[in-house]
Amino acid sequence: LLPRSIVHINPDLGDANVVLRTADGPVRHLWAGGRFFYQLERNAPRELWSFWVHEYLHPMGIGGHGLRTNTDVANNQNGRSVVLNAWDRFLAGWSTATDAYCIPSSRLDSPLRIQLSPLERTARGLNSVMVPVSDTQVIVVESKRAEGWGSRLGRGTYGVLATVIDVTRDVDRSTESFL
């Protein structure tokens, strides 16, 4: 975190693949936060941990695939929910077979009733339904709740969230900082 006196770096500077030579040895993966981090977010100091999580997800290939909302740390590190969405969890290999229910659209010929556990809860359980609709698109349905990691979700900003993922428009940011 840069000192408060450095006001011209806003919000940050960084490079996930830099090697900065110092008298103490090389520094890799440099990220530094400037003036932005000393400003208030909803009348409270910013939570810096979520920024660092957000930025380090990018070199791991997590581009932030969901809607640009406040409900996902990959899409908004200062958002009202700081979980990783179900699709990005799946891509990262951080979900298990019991976390997602995958059913091809061709098998949706009768009503299907599924109870989802919100991503914001620490308890394990089925937290998403994934419906491939083509070779390159999938509909991801997940539950969002104003509790746990989403305790800042406001009224009307939680419930069932459905997102269409198109992997031809995928954003892999793992190499964005290569020099």
Helices and strands as residue ranges (DSSP letters): E 12-22, E 25-33, G 35-38, E 40-41, E 44-45, H 48-57, G 58-60, H 86-92, E 100-102, G 105-107, E 128-132, E 137-144, G 148-150, E 159-166, G 167-169
